[in-house]
Amino acid sequence: MNTQDRPWPVELRLHAGGQSLNVSFDDGANAVLEAEYLRVESPSAEVQGHGAGQKKLVVGKESVIIQKLEPVGNYAIRISFNDGHDSGLFTWDYLYELAEDKDIRWTEYLARVAEANLSK
């Protein structure tokens, strides 16, 4: 799918005191994205690294909550978490990818945590 054809969010709503973000898209898709999931998949260089294969394994975020959503132009939001992390812009395309690939990404994350002998 061409990124210009990707659905746009029509509603963003914090739920459960910031424990999750409910996103409704204009194609009818709805997603509940937990704060921990958004935090460990943050698009920031701090998490993703500065190039291919440099993604950091972020752990210890099971209690993180979303404190604030800030629109950035008409293409993204900045999410501020209660652990002080607020870098990285969650574009509409990236939010849709996170929603579409949630089960796969979360399973891969848990596998990486287990491989590192860490707990999330």
MDAnalysis code that builds the backbone (N, CA, C; Angstrom):
import MDAnalysis as mda
import numpy as np

u = mda.Universe.empty(360, n_residues=120, atom_resindex=np.repeat(np.arange(120), 3), trajectory=True)
u.add_TopologyAttr("name", ["N", "CA", "C"] * 120)
u.add_TopologyAttr("resid", np.arange(1, 121))
u.add_TopologyAttr("resname", ["MET", "ASN", "THR", "GLN", "ASP", "ARG", "PRO", "TRP", "PRO", "VAL", "GLU", "LEU", "ARG", "LEU", "HIS", "ALA", "GLY", "GLY", "GLN", "SER", "LEU", "ASN", "VAL", "SER", "PHE", "ASP", "ASP", "GLY", "ALA", "ASN", "ALA", "VAL", "LEU", "GLU", "ALA", "GLU", "TYR", "LEU", "ARG", "VAL", "GLU", "SER", "PRO", "SER", "ALA", "GLU", "VAL", "GLN", "GLY", "HIS", "GLY", "ALA", "GLY", "GLN", "LYS", "LYS", "LEU", "VAL", "VAL", "GLY", "LYS", "GLU", "SER", "VAL", "ILE", "ILE", "GLN", "LYS", "LEU", "GLU", "PRO", "VAL", "GLY", "ASN", "TYR", "ALA", "ILE", "ARG", "ILE", "SER", "PHE", "ASN", "ASP", "GLY", "HIS", "ASP", "SER", "GLY", "LEU", "PHE", "THR", "TRP", "ASP", "TYR", "LEU", "TYR", "GLU", "LEU", "ALA", "GLU", "ASP", "LYS", "ASP", "ILE", "ARG", "TRP", "THR", "GLU", "TYR", "LEU", "ALA", "ARG", "VAL", "ALA", "GLU", "ALA", "ASN", "LEU", "SER", "LYS"])
u.atoms.positions = np.array([
    [0.845, -1.183, 0.000],
    [0.000, 0.000, 0.000],
    [0.885, 1.239, 0.000],
    [0.619, 2.130, -0.867],
    [1.320, 3.412, -0.921],
    [1.056, 4.156, 0.380],
    [2.092, 4.747, 0.973],
    [1.897, 5.422, 2.260],
    [0.894, 6.560, 2.165],
    [0.730, 7.157, 0.977],
    [-0.263, 8.223, 0.845],
    [-1.681, 7.661, 0.889],
    [-1.818, 6.362, 0.617],
    [-3.126, 5.718, 0.656],
    [-3.446, 5.158, 2.032],
    [-2.503, 5.234, 2.944],
    [-2.716, 4.692, 4.282],
    [-3.818, 5.444, 4.994],
    [-4.578, 4.735, 5.800],
    [-5.630, 5.398, 6.576],
    [-5.061, 6.419, 7.563],
    [-5.857, 7.425, 7.814],
    [-5.518, 8.466, 8.785],
    [-6.341, 8.246, 10.042],
    [-5.778, 8.596, 11.199],
    [-6.570, 8.492, 12.424],
    [-7.652, 9.569, 12.447],
    [-8.834, 9.164, 12.853],
    [-9.929, 10.121, 13.005],
    [-10.188, 10.409, 14.482],
    [-9.640, 9.552, 15.347],
    [-9.772, 9.793, 16.787],
    [-8.600, 9.154, 17.517],
    [-8.034, 9.920, 18.430],
    [-6.995, 9.445, 19.341],
    [-7.503, 9.718, 20.744],
    [-7.554, 8.682, 21.566],
    [-8.088, 8.872, 22.909],
    [-7.274, 8.070, 23.921],
    [-6.805, 8.775, 24.946],
    [-6.123, 8.077, 26.036],
    [-7.160, 7.322, 26.848],
    [-6.778, 6.140, 27.295],
    [-7.698, 5.286, 28.029],
    [-7.001, 4.786, 29.296],
    [-7.786, 4.516, 30.305],
    [-7.289, 3.924, 31.555],
    [-6.153, 4.746, 32.159],
    [-6.365, 6.051, 32.233],
    [-5.373, 6.915, 32.863],
    [-4.045, 6.974, 32.138],
    [-4.063, 6.777, 30.827],
    [-2.839, 6.839, 30.040],
    [-2.153, 5.503, 29.850],
    [-2.799, 4.420, 30.267],
    [-2.200, 3.096, 30.086],
    [-2.287, 2.613, 28.649],
    [-3.189, 3.218, 27.865],
    [-3.285, 2.843, 26.458],
    [-3.812, 4.011, 25.640],
    [-3.578, 3.905, 24.337],
    [-4.054, 4.885, 23.372],
    [-4.998, 4.161, 22.425],
    [-6.239, 4.618, 22.377],
    [-7.205, 4.066, 21.438],
    [-7.154, 4.905, 20.173],
    [-6.977, 4.237, 19.037],
    [-6.869, 4.924, 17.755],
    [-7.931, 4.375, 16.814],
    [-8.709, 5.278, 16.228],
    [-9.681, 4.909, 15.195],
    [-9.218, 5.532, 13.890],
    [-9.190, 4.721, 12.833],
    [-8.736, 5.177, 11.520],
    [-9.916, 5.355, 10.574],
    [-9.694, 6.154, 9.538],
    [-10.787, 6.456, 8.609],
    [-11.187, 5.281, 7.720],
    [-10.464, 4.162, 7.791],
    [-10.872, 2.966, 7.050],
    [-11.712, 2.032, 7.919],
    [-12.032, 2.486, 9.151],
    [-12.840, 1.688, 10.062],
    [-12.025, 0.864, 11.039],
    [-10.726, 0.799, 10.864],
    [-9.875, 0.038, 11.784],
    [-9.777, 0.766, 13.119],
    [-9.745, -0.012, 14.178],
    [-9.576, 0.514, 15.530],
    [-8.474, -0.281, 16.202],
    [-7.703, 0.383, 17.043],
    [-6.623, -0.301, 17.746],
    [-6.493, 0.255, 19.152],
    [-6.143, -0.628, 20.064],
    [-5.765, -0.241, 21.415],
    [-4.268, -0.510, 21.514],
    [-3.497, 0.565, 21.655],
    [-2.043, 0.460, 21.720],
    [-1.603, 0.791, 23.142],
    [-1.106, -0.216, 23.841],
    [-0.709, -0.040, 25.229],
    [0.498, 0.887, 25.312],
    [0.568, 1.627, 26.410],
    [1.668, 2.570, 26.615],
    [3.018, 1.855, 26.567],
    [3.112, 0.697, 27.182],
    [4.373, -0.049, 27.172],
    [4.785, -0.389, 25.741],
    [3.843, -0.848, 24.935],
    [4.117, -1.188, 23.536],
    [4.602, 0.037, 22.769],
    [3.912, 1.159, 22.927],
    [4.324, 2.387, 22.246],
    [5.711, 2.829, 22.706],
    [5.987, 2.678, 23.991],
    [7.286, 3.111, 24.528],
    [8.426, 2.270, 23.976],
    [8.251, 0.941, 23.949],
    [9.346, 0.084, 23.476],
    [9.486, 0.119, 21.955],
    [8.457, 0.603, 21.252],
    [8.509, 0.739, 19.791],
    [8.636, 2.201, 19.363],
    [9.002, 3.072, 20.279],
    [9.133, 4.493, 19.958],
    [10.003, 4.686, 18.720],
    [9.601, 5.595, 17.829],
    [10.397, 5.844, 16.631],
    [11.648, 6.688, 16.879],
    [11.919, 7.042, 18.106],
    [13.074, 7.898, 18.410],
    [14.389, 7.182, 18.127],
    [15.419, 7.953, 17.851],
    [16.758, 7.388, 17.645],
    [17.252, 6.707, 18.917],
    [16.799, 7.184, 20.069],
    [17.172, 6.578, 21.350],
    [16.757, 5.108, 21.393],
    [15.643, 4.777, 20.768],
    [15.143, 3.401, 20.740],
    [15.542, 2.693, 19.448],
    [15.346, 3.338, 18.318],
    [15.568, 2.705, 17.012],
    [17.028, 2.703, 16.578],
    [17.860, 3.517, 17.225],
    [19.244, 3.640, 16.800],
    [19.342, 4.590, 15.616],
    [20.519, 4.660, 15.047],
    [20.754, 5.600, 13.944],
    [20.920, 4.904, 12.602],
    [20.640, 3.620, 12.560],
    [20.755, 2.891, 11.305],
    [20.185, 1.495, 11.442],
    [20.201, 0.770, 10.344],
    [19.657, -0.587, 10.326],
    [20.370, -1.470, 11.352],
    [19.594, -2.268, 12.056],
    [20.157, -3.208, 13.011],
    [20.612, -2.611, 14.325],
    [20.278, -1.363, 14.584],
    [20.730, -0.709, 15.814],
    [19.619, -0.534, 16.851],
    [18.471, -1.159, 16.637],
    [17.354, -0.997, 17.564],
    [17.749, -1.453, 18.966],
    [17.435, -0.629, 19.941],
    [17.748, -0.911, 21.338],
    [16.634, -1.764, 21.954],
    [17.010, -2.611, 22.882],
    [16.042, -3.400, 23.630],
    [15.676, -2.606, 24.879],
    [14.459, -2.121, 24.917],
    [13.978, -1.297, 26.027],
    [13.169, -2.195, 26.956],
    [13.564, -2.260, 28.222],
    [12.850, -3.090, 29.198],
    [12.485, -2.249, 30.417],
    [11.674, -2.832, 31.286],
    [11.294, -2.149, 32.516],
    [10.254, -1.063, 32.319],
    [9.433, -1.196, 31.289],
    [8.450, -0.149, 30.980],
    [7.013, -0.621, 31.178],
    [6.822, -1.736, 31.895],
    [5.465, -2.260, 32.066],
    [4.551, -1.313, 32.835],
    [5.097, -0.398, 33.608],
    [4.275, 0.550, 34.376],
    [4.223, 1.939, 33.757],
    [4.840, 2.117, 32.593],
    [4.869, 3.435, 31.965],
    [3.453, 3.847, 31.549],
    [3.190, 5.136, 31.646],
    [1.908, 5.662, 31.171],
    [2.161, 6.855, 30.249],
    [1.172, 7.114, 29.430],
    [1.218, 8.254, 28.523],
    [0.700, 9.461, 29.283],
    [1.507, 10.508, 29.345],
    [1.098, 11.726, 30.040],
    [0.464, 12.744, 29.114],
    [0.943, 12.775, 27.856],
    [0.484, 13.846, 26.970],
    [0.627, 13.429, 25.516],
    [-0.338, 13.857, 24.708],
    [-0.274, 13.723, 23.254],
    [-0.202, 15.126, 22.686],
    [0.751, 15.350, 21.808],
    [0.925, 16.680, 21.223],
    [0.936, 16.556, 19.702],
    [-0.009, 17.212, 19.015],
    [-0.002, 17.141, 17.550],
    [1.236, 17.816, 16.976],
    [1.751, 17.233, 15.903],
    [2.888, 17.803, 15.186],
    [2.436, 17.955, 13.733],
    [2.171, 19.188, 13.348],
    [1.639, 19.430, 12.012],
    [0.366, 18.635, 11.807],
    [0.179, 18.138, 10.602],
    [-0.997, 17.307, 10.335],
    [-0.580, 15.882, 9.986],
    [0.601, 15.473, 10.481],
    [1.118, 14.169, 10.084],
    [1.579, 13.283, 11.234],
    [1.595, 13.791, 12.474],
    [2.175, 12.999, 13.559],
    [1.727, 13.513, 14.925],
    [2.074, 12.725, 15.946],
    [1.931, 13.159, 17.335],
    [3.240, 12.867, 18.056],
    [3.488, 13.675, 19.072],
    [4.584, 13.423, 20.008],
    [3.904, 12.887, 21.268],
    [4.394, 11.761, 21.742],
    [3.846, 11.148, 22.948],
    [4.836, 11.363, 24.081],
    [4.357, 11.940, 25.170],
    [5.184, 12.117, 26.368],
    [4.802, 11.036, 27.372],
    [5.800, 10.289, 27.815],
    [5.592, 9.212, 28.778],
    [6.050, 9.670, 30.162],
    [5.547, 9.019, 31.195],
    [5.882, 9.438, 32.556],
    [7.307, 9.083, 32.972],
    [8.056, 8.387, 32.120],
    [9.468, 8.125, 32.427],
    [10.373, 9.200, 31.830],
    [9.763, 10.260, 31.278],
    [10.521, 11.368, 30.720],
    [10.782, 11.255, 29.227],
    [10.491, 10.114, 28.633],
    [10.725, 9.935, 27.192],
    [9.662, 10.692, 26.399],
    [10.124, 11.546, 25.490],
    [9.177, 12.277, 24.637],
    [9.777, 12.601, 23.272],
    [10.836, 11.892, 22.915],
    [11.433, 12.139, 21.601],
    [10.884, 11.114, 20.612],
    [10.952, 11.453, 19.374],
    [10.405, 10.584, 18.336],
    [8.996, 10.997, 17.989],
    [8.728, 11.086, 16.713],
    [7.397, 11.464, 16.249],
    [6.678, 10.231, 15.725],
    [5.507, 9.986, 16.256],
    [4.671, 8.884, 15.805],
    [3.829, 9.399, 14.642],
    [4.305, 9.145, 13.409],
    [3.539, 9.583, 12.240],
    [2.283, 8.730, 12.128],
    [1.337, 9.222, 11.339],
    [0.102, 8.459, 11.138],
    [0.427, 7.102, 10.513],
    [1.361, 7.081, 9.562],
    [1.769, 5.815, 8.941],
    [2.345, 4.858, 9.979],
    [3.200, 5.386, 10.856],
    [3.826, 4.525, 11.857],
    [2.789, 4.007, 12.852],
    [1.858, 4.850, 13.268],
    [0.792, 4.386, 14.169],
    [-0.013, 3.268, 13.519],
    [-0.302, 3.418, 12.227],
    [-1.062, 2.384, 11.527],
    [-0.255, 1.088, 11.461],
    [1.043, 1.201, 11.184],
    [1.912, 0.015, 11.179],
    [1.924, -0.652, 12.550],
    [2.039, 0.158, 13.601],
    [2.037, -0.401, 14.954],
    [0.735, -1.132, 15.245],
    [-0.372, -0.583, 14.760],
    [-1.670, -1.226, 14.957],
    [-1.761, -2.523, 14.149],
    [-1.388, -2.453, 12.880],
    [-1.466, -3.627, 11.994],
    [-0.567, -4.766, 12.450],
    [0.625, -4.425, 12.893],
    [1.647, -5.425, 13.203],
    [1.810, -5.679, 14.697],
    [0.839, -5.275, 15.483],
    [0.981, -5.322, 16.938],
    [1.342, -6.720, 17.449],
    [0.607, -7.733, 17.041],
    [0.867, -9.083, 17.554],
    [2.257, -9.569, 17.171],
    [2.649, -9.344, 15.930],
    [3.971, -9.779, 15.458],
    [5.077, -9.025, 16.191],
    [4.952, -7.702, 16.255],
    [5.985, -6.892, 16.915],
    [6.115, -7.252, 18.393],
    [4.972, -7.459, 19.064],
    [5.014, -7.761, 20.496],
    [5.653, -9.131, 20.734],
    [5.323, -10.108, 19.899],
    [5.924, -11.436, 20.013],
    [7.432, -11.363, 19.794],
    [7.857, -10.602, 18.790],
    [9.293, -10.429, 18.532],
    [9.982, -9.734, 19.698],
    [9.322, -8.737, 20.272],
    [9.889, -8.031, 21.425],
    [10.083, -9.005, 22.591],
    [9.057, -9.789, 22.910],
    [9.154, -10.737, 24.021],
    [10.254, -11.765, 23.771],
    [10.435, -12.180, 22.524],
    [11.508, -13.121, 22.186],
    [12.878, -12.477, 22.408],
    [13.026, -11.218, 22.025],
    [14.298, -10.511, 22.233],
    [14.600, -10.364, 23.724],
    [13.564, -10.077, 24.516],
    [13.738, -9.963, 25.968],
    [14.201, -11.303, 26.534],
    [13.556, -12.389, 26.117],
    [13.915, -13.722, 26.606],
    [15.338, -14.096, 26.188],
    [15.708, -13.802, 24.934],
    [17.056, -14.103, 24.449],
    [18.123, -13.374, 25.255],
    [17.800, -12.193, 25.723],
    [18.752, -11.394, 26.502],
    [18.731, -11.766, 27.985],
    [17.916, -12.775, 28.339],
    [17.759, -13.194, 29.735],
    [17.352, -12.038, 30.633],
    [16.453, -11.223, 30.124],
    [15.928, -10.093, 30.882],
    [14.450, -10.315, 31.122],
    [13.880, -9.498, 31.967],
    [12.421, -9.501, 32.093],
    [11.939, -8.148, 31.622],
    [10.754, -8.142, 31.038],
    [10.254, -6.896, 30.472],
    [9.846, -5.965, 31.567],
])
